[in-house]
Amino acid sequence: MKDPLPRKLAAILYADVAGYSRLTGEDEDATHHHLQECLGLVSAAIEQHDGRVVHYAGDAVLAEFGTVSNSLGCACAVQDELRAHNEPLPEERRLQFRMGVNIGEVIEDRGEIYGDGVNLAARLEALAKPGGICISESVRTAIGKKLPLHYQFLGEQSLKNIASPVRAYAVQSGELAADDTPCPAAEGKPTVAVLPFDNLSGSPDDEYFADGITGDIIATLSK
């Protein structure tokens, strides 16, 4: 019997440019140059939020983080920077990223990460509007009120190659605290709220423990 592959809990960010093929067809050189500038902003933000770029695939980026707050905080920071970067350009020439954020178990092998957690992040990205962010319910629960964001419940989404419907949320950055409105439950199904754990140690380095415990509980209950 083969040894089980090593697994870990990770917060996953998947980003892709909306309409990249059209933009490339209209002006290949200018679009490629603009993409490299945008990817530089994305890479810098990932590093600033203690994340790691797993790989680039054309106009797409896959990154992992140790905490949910860092992954979602990075996504919001990148979208804000890209909006400012795009401002001088005509609207039809702007590169707008869609982003998906998920937390889940991943298999790590030779620097790459694999598994349902990664696949779901990619599927959530496809649900986001250009310039927007879409997250799973596990991320919404784990993040709590750690970031000043609003969340719009998108309902249960049936996603390609994902076995069960996924409760998804669109993210809106803002100065107000996260919306306290209860999320609608799936009809006829009991729900359990897993509140985020607070890091009481006073050390930012221990933040990932709090996120990790929350994520582990969510992952166990969802099986």
C-alpha positions as CSV (number, residue, x, y, z in Angstrom):
1,M,0.0,0.0,0.0
2,K,1.3,3.4,-0.9
3,D,2.0,5.9,1.8
4,P,-0.8,8.6,2.0
5,L,0.1,11.9,0.4
6,P,1.0,14.8,2.7
7,R,-2.0,17.1,3.2
8,K,-2.3,20.5,4.8
9,L,-5.0,23.2,5.4
10,A,-4.5,26.2,3.2
11,A,-6.3,29.4,2.2
12,I,-6.3,29.4,-1.6
13,L,-6.5,32.4,-4.0
14,Y,-7.2,31.8,-7.7
15,A,-7.2,34.8,-10.1
16,D,-7.8,35.1,-13.8
17,V,-8.2,38.0,-16.3
18,A,-11.7,38.5,-17.6
19,G,-11.8,38.7,-21.4
20,Y,-8.1,38.2,-21.9
21,S,-8.4,36.4,-25.2
22,R,-10.4,39.3,-26.7
23,L,-7.9,41.9,-25.4
24,T,-5.0,39.8,-26.9
25,G,-6.7,39.6,-30.2
26,E,-7.2,43.3,-30.4
27,D,-3.6,44.3,-29.4
28,E,-1.3,41.4,-28.4
29,D,1.8,43.4,-27.5
30,A,0.1,46.0,-25.5
31,T,-2.0,43.5,-23.6
32,H,1.0,41.3,-22.8
33,H,2.9,44.3,-21.5
34,H,-0.1,45.4,-19.4
35,L,-0.5,41.8,-18.1
36,Q,3.1,41.7,-16.9
37,E,2.6,45.0,-15.0
38,C,-0.6,43.7,-13.4
39,L,1.0,40.3,-12.4
40,G,3.8,42.3,-10.8
41,L,1.3,44.1,-8.6
42,V,-0.4,40.7,-7.8
43,S,2.9,39.1,-6.9
44,A,4.0,41.9,-4.6
45,A,0.6,41.9,-2.8
46,I,0.8,38.1,-2.3
47,E,4.3,38.5,-0.7
48,Q,3.1,41.4,1.4
49,H,0.3,39.2,2.8
50,D,2.7,36.4,3.6
51,G,1.5,34.2,0.8
52,R,3.2,32.2,-1.9
53,V,2.7,32.2,-5.6
54,V,2.2,28.5,-6.5
55,H,2.3,29.1,-10.3
56,Y,1.3,31.3,-13.1
57,A,-0.6,29.9,-16.1
58,G,-0.9,32.5,-18.8
59,D,-3.1,35.2,-17.3
60,A,-4.1,33.1,-14.2
61,V,-2.4,33.0,-10.8
62,L,-2.7,30.4,-8.1
63,A,-1.5,31.4,-4.6
64,E,-1.7,29.9,-1.1
65,F,-1.7,31.5,2.4
66,G,-1.5,30.4,6.0
67,T,-4.6,32.4,7.0
68,V,-8.0,33.2,5.6
69,S,-7.6,36.9,6.6
70,N,-4.3,37.1,4.6
71,S,-5.8,35.5,1.5
72,L,-8.9,37.6,1.4
73,G,-7.0,40.7,2.5
74,C,-4.6,40.2,-0.4
75,A,-7.5,39.7,-2.9
76,C,-9.1,43.0,-1.8
77,A,-5.7,44.9,-1.9
78,V,-5.0,43.6,-5.4
79,Q,-8.4,44.6,-6.7
80,D,-7.9,48.1,-5.2
81,E,-4.5,48.5,-6.8
82,L,-5.6,47.2,-10.1
83,R,-8.5,49.7,-10.2
84,A,-6.0,52.5,-9.6
85,H,-3.6,51.0,-12.2
86,N,-6.4,50.8,-14.8
87,E,-7.8,54.2,-14.2
88,P,-5.8,56.1,-17.0
89,L,-6.7,53.5,-19.6
90,P,-9.8,53.4,-21.8
91,E,-12.4,51.1,-20.2
92,E,-12.2,48.6,-23.1
93,R,-8.4,48.2,-22.6
94,R,-8.5,47.6,-18.9
95,L,-7.4,44.2,-17.4
96,Q,-9.8,43.2,-14.8
97,F,-9.2,40.1,-12.7
98,R,-11.9,37.8,-11.3
99,M,-10.8,36.1,-8.0
100,G,-11.9,33.1,-6.0
101,V,-10.9,32.4,-2.4
102,N,-11.4,29.1,-0.6
103,I,-10.0,27.3,2.4
104,G,-9.5,23.5,2.4
105,E,-7.2,20.6,2.5
106,V,-4.6,20.4,-0.3
107,I,-2.0,18.0,-1.4
108,E,1.4,19.5,-1.7
109,D,3.9,17.9,-4.1
110,R,7.1,19.5,-5.4
111,G,5.9,23.0,-4.8
112,E,2.4,22.5,-6.4
113,I,-0.9,22.1,-4.6
114,Y,-3.8,19.9,-5.7
115,G,-7.2,18.8,-4.5
116,D,-10.8,19.8,-4.2
117,G,-9.8,22.9,-2.2
118,V,-7.9,24.2,-5.2
119,N,-10.6,23.2,-7.7
120,L,-13.3,25.0,-5.8
121,A,-11.2,28.2,-5.6
122,A,-11.0,28.1,-9.4
123,R,-14.7,27.5,-9.8
124,L,-15.5,30.4,-7.5
125,E,-13.3,32.7,-9.6
126,A,-15.6,32.0,-12.5
127,L,-18.6,33.2,-10.5
128,A,-17.0,36.6,-9.7
129,K,-17.7,39.7,-11.7
130,P,-14.7,41.3,-13.5
131,G,-12.9,43.2,-10.8
132,G,-14.7,41.1,-8.2
133,I,-14.1,38.4,-5.6
134,C,-16.2,35.3,-4.8
135,I,-15.6,33.2,-1.7
136,S,-16.9,29.9,-0.3
137,E,-19.0,29.7,2.9
138,S,-16.1,28.3,4.8
139,V,-14.1,31.5,4.1
140,R,-17.1,33.6,5.0
141,T,-17.5,31.8,8.3
142,A,-13.8,31.8,9.1
143,I,-13.3,35.5,8.3
144,G,-16.1,36.7,10.6
145,K,-15.6,40.4,11.2
146,K,-11.8,40.4,10.8
147,L,-12.0,42.6,7.7
148,P,-14.2,45.6,7.0
149,L,-16.1,44.0,4.1
150,H,-19.7,43.4,3.0
151,Y,-20.8,40.0,1.6
152,Q,-23.6,39.2,-0.8
153,F,-25.0,35.7,-0.6
154,L,-25.2,34.2,-4.1
155,G,-27.2,31.1,-3.1
156,E,-26.2,27.5,-3.7
157,Q,-24.2,27.2,-6.8
158,S,-23.8,24.0,-8.9
159,L,-20.2,24.1,-10.1
160,K,-18.5,22.0,-12.7
161,N,-16.7,18.9,-11.3
162,I,-17.7,19.8,-7.8
163,A,-19.9,17.0,-6.3
164,S,-22.2,19.1,-4.1
165,P,-23.8,22.6,-4.5
166,V,-21.6,25.3,-2.9
167,R,-22.9,28.3,-0.9
168,A,-21.0,31.2,-2.4
169,Y,-20.6,34.9,-1.5
170,A,-19.6,38.0,-3.5
171,V,-17.2,40.3,-1.6
172,Q,-17.5,44.1,-1.5
173,S,-14.7,46.1,0.2
174,G,-15.8,49.1,2.3
175,E,-15.2,51.0,5.5
176,L,-18.2,49.5,7.3
177,A,-18.0,46.3,9.4
178,A,-19.1,43.1,7.8
179,D,-22.9,42.7,7.4
180,D,-24.6,41.2,10.4
181,T,-27.5,39.9,8.4
182,P,-27.9,36.2,8.9
183,C,-27.2,34.1,5.8
184,P,-30.2,32.2,4.5
185,A,-30.0,28.5,5.2
186,A,-30.7,25.9,2.6
187,E,-34.4,24.9,2.9
188,G,-35.0,21.8,4.9
189,K,-31.4,21.4,6.0
190,P,-30.1,22.0,9.5
191,T,-27.2,24.4,9.7
192,V,-24.4,24.9,12.3
193,A,-22.6,28.2,12.7
194,V,-18.9,27.9,13.4
195,L,-17.7,31.2,14.9
196,P,-14.1,32.3,14.2
197,F,-11.6,31.8,17.0
198,D,-9.8,34.8,18.3
199,N,-6.0,34.9,18.6
200,L,-5.5,35.8,22.3
201,S,-1.8,35.3,22.3
202,G,-1.1,38.9,21.1
203,S,1.3,37.6,18.5
204,P,0.4,38.0,14.8
205,D,2.5,34.9,14.1
206,D,-0.1,32.8,15.9
207,E,-3.0,34.1,13.8
208,Y,-2.9,31.0,11.5
209,F,-3.7,28.7,14.5
210,A,-7.0,30.5,15.0
211,D,-7.9,30.3,11.3
212,G,-6.7,26.7,11.1
213,I,-8.9,25.5,14.0
214,T,-11.9,27.2,12.5
215,G,-11.1,25.7,9.1
216,D,-10.6,22.2,10.5
217,I,-14.0,22.3,12.3
218,I,-15.7,23.5,9.1
219,A,-14.0,20.8,7.0
220,T,-15.0,18.1,9.4
221,L,-18.6,19.2,9.7
222,S,-19.0,19.4,6.0
223,K,-18.1,15.8,5.3
